[in-house]
Amino acid sequence: MRISTILFCAVALSACTGDDTDKPDDSIDDIYDDGPGGGDDDSGTTDSGIPDGVGLPDCSSSEGHATTIERVATTTTGTVDMVVSYGGGCETHAFQLCWPDGTLTEEVPVMARLELLHTGPPDPCEAWITEELSLDVTPMAEAYRAFYGSSTGEMMLDIHGHGVLYTF
């Protein structure tokens, strides 16, 4: 009994004195990375466990032009239909969905935060354009399958505060 007390004191003392030789050097900051792609490293997967290159790209809406999302529809077809508005009228505008943090939240249903990237050359015209878009979200089902190993599922896609239920 005395030996176990001495061992307990030795272990407790090393923990209290800051001796971290037996502790892993992973801090909470090392485990959770807020950078683009959810903390990609050279291992071929993100911190979330989803393989690199699966899901939508990790671009950010801040890389593009201002856009107002008017309406977004729930999808079972693999496309998200939305109505957007923006200033312009003289140049060609392009849109794509991005998955900047590359993570799925453990909620029911699982959720992913997406952003709409609006690109194209600077447009000096001042018309207010309203356009209907149909954007592919099937890469998100691929990310779900890669992480959960299930061929079917559903997830909530949060696109700038607009919730879209995606069932696949």
N, C-alpha and C positions, 0 to 999 in steps of 0.2 A: 504494500500500500504506500509506503514511503517513497519507493522508486517512481510510482505513477504520479505522485504529488510533485516530485522534483521535475519529472518530464513535463508535466502540465505547466509548472512555473517557468521552465526554460522556454517552452513554446510561447507562452503568454508574454514573457519578457522580450523575446525577439520581435514579436508582433508590435509591442508597445514602443520599442526603442527605435523603430524605423528600419530595422534590419530586414531588407526585402530580398535577400538572396534566394529564398525559396518561393517567392511570389512571382507570378507571371508579370511581365512588364507591360501588359495591355491595360491601358487606362480606359475609362469610359469614352474619352475623346478619340482614342485609337479605334475602338470598336464601332462607333457610330460616326460616320463621316457625312457632313451636310453638303459636300461638294457635288458637282454634276455627276450623274450616273450612279449615285448612291455609294460612292467610295470605291470606284474601280481600282483594281490593282493589276498586277501582271499575272494573276492566277487564272484568268479566264472567266471569273464570275464576279458579280458585284457583292457587296456586303449582305445583300438580301438573299443571296443564294441563286439568283437568276443568272444564267450564262450570258456573257457579253454578246451583244448583237441581237438579243431577243427582246422584243417589245418595240415601242416607238423610240425614235432617236432622243438623245438627251439635250437637245437644243432648248433655248429659252425664248419666251415671247418678248423679252427685253432686247433681243437681237433684231427685232423687226419693227414694223410700223404700228401705230395706234389703231385699234379695232374695237368696236363695240359688238358684243355678242347679244343679239336680241332674243333668240330662242334656240333651244336644243331639244332634240327628240330622243326618246328611249329607243334602243336598238336590239334586234335579234338577228339582223342580217349581216353584221360585221361592218356596217357603215354608220356614222353619226351624221344625221341631217341637222343643219343649223342655219340660222339666218344671221348674217353679220352686216354691220354698217361701218363705213370708213370714208374719209375724205380723199378725193382724187378725181379721176375721170379721163386722164390723158395717157396713162401708162398701164401696162399689164401688171396685175397683182396676183400673187401666188399665196396659197395657204397650206399649212401642214400642222398636224398635231405633234406635240413634243411631250416627252416624259422626263423632265429635268432631273428628278431625284432618283429615278429607277427603282422605287420601292413600292411594295404592296402593304397596306396597313392591315393589321389583324383585327378586322371588324367583321360583322355579318351584315351584308355581304362584304367581301374584301374590297378595299378601295384603292384607287390609284389617282394621283393628282396629275392632270394633264394641262398643257398650255397650248394656245393657238398661236402659231408663228405666222405672221403676215409679212411677206417679203416682196421685193420688186424694186425697180429704180425709184429714186425720189420723184414724187408726182406733184408738180406745181399747181395743178388744177384744183378748184375748190368745190366741185360738185359733191353732194353727199350721196354716196352709192350704198344701196342695200342689195345684198346678194345672197342667194341660197347656195350652201355648200353641202357636199356629201363626201365625208372624209373616212378613209379606211382605218378601222381600229382592230382588225384581226390580229396584228402583232401582239396586242394585249392578251388575247386568248392564248397565244403561243407562250407568252411569259407566264401566265397562270398555269398552263399545262406543265411547263418546265419546272416550276416551283412546287406545285401540288401533286403532279403526276396523275391528274384526273382529266379525262377527255371532255367532260362537260362541266359547266359551272356558271357562275354569274359574278359580276363585279360592278361596283359603283365607280363610274368615271367622273371625277370632279374636274370640270373644265371652267376655270375662272369663276367658281362658285355655282355653276350650273351642274346639277347632278343628273347623270345619265345612267340608267340601269342597262347593263350589257349582259345578255344571256346567250350562252353558246353551247 
